Amino acid sequence: MKMKLKKGDQVIVVSGKDKGRTGTITRALPATGQVVIEGVALVKRHLKPGRGSKESGAIIERPRAIDASNVMFLDPKSKKGTRIARTKEDGKTVRVAKKSNTTLS
């Protein structure tokens, strides 16, 4: 099944510990059906100091992948979650927001 969400889409999280948070998709993983959203579902990563160098260790936060079924596309007009449909216009397949019937780029 083809994924309807793409890199750069504005989405809202609809379930899980980050429910209600919004962000932009930085990576879409169609093979696993997951997406990585900027600033959402952050995990701490502990880095060891570099061997032989003067770098010190660090604890960094970075977003983890969450399932695409837990997010919805953010409608450009109403700023609420919406589903996405695919329609043919002039022989090309385009994505359309279901709530506002807005054509997406």
Secondary structure as the mmCIF struct_conf table of DSSP 4:
data_model
#
loop_
_struct_conf.conf_type_id
_struct_conf.id
_struct_conf.beg_label_comp_id
_struct_conf.beg_label_asym_id
_struct_conf.beg_label_seq_id
_struct_conf.end_label_comp_id
_struct_conf.end_label_asym_id
_struct_conf.end_label_seq_id
BEND BEND1 LYS A 4 LYS A 4
TURN_TY1_P TURN_TY1_P1 LYS A 7 GLY A 8
STRN STRN1 GLN A 10 VAL A 13
BEND BEND2 SER A 15 GLY A 16
TURN_TY1_P TURN_TY1_P2 LYS A 17 GLY A 20
STRN STRN2 THR A 22 LEU A 29
TURN_TY1_P TURN_TY1_P3 PRO A 30 GLY A 33
STRN STRN3 GLN A 34 ILE A 37
TURN_TY1_P TURN_TY1_P4 GLU A 38 GLY A 39
BEND BEND3 VAL A 40 ALA A 41
STRN STRN4 LEU A 42 LEU A 47
HELX_LH_PP_P HELX_LH_PP_P1 LYS A 48 GLY A 50
TURN_TY1_P TURN_TY1_P5 ARG A 51 GLY A 52
BEND BEND4 SER A 53 LYS A 54
HELX_LH_PP_P HELX_LH_PP_P2 GLU A 55 GLY A 57
STRN STRN5 ALA A 58 PRO A 63
STRN STRN6 ALA A 65 ASP A 67
HELX_RH_3T_P HELX_RH_3T_P1 ALA A 68 ASN A 70
STRN STRN7 VAL A 71 LEU A 74
HELX_LH_PP_P HELX_LH_PP_P3 ASP A 75 ASP A 75
TURN_TY1_P TURN_TY1_P6 PRO A 76 SER A 78
BEND BEND5 LYS A 80 LYS A 80
STRN STRN8 GLY A 81 THR A 82
STRN STRN9 ILE A 84 GLU A 89
TURN_TY1_P TURN_TY1_P7 ASP A 90 GLY A 91
STRN STRN10 LYS A 92 ALA A 97
TURN_TY1_P TURN_TY1_P8 LYS A 98 SER A 100
HELX_LH_PP_P HELX_LH_PP_P4 THR A 102 THR A 102
STRN STRN11 THR A 103 THR A 103
HELX_LH_PP_P HELX_LH_PP_P5 LEU A 104 LEU A 104
#
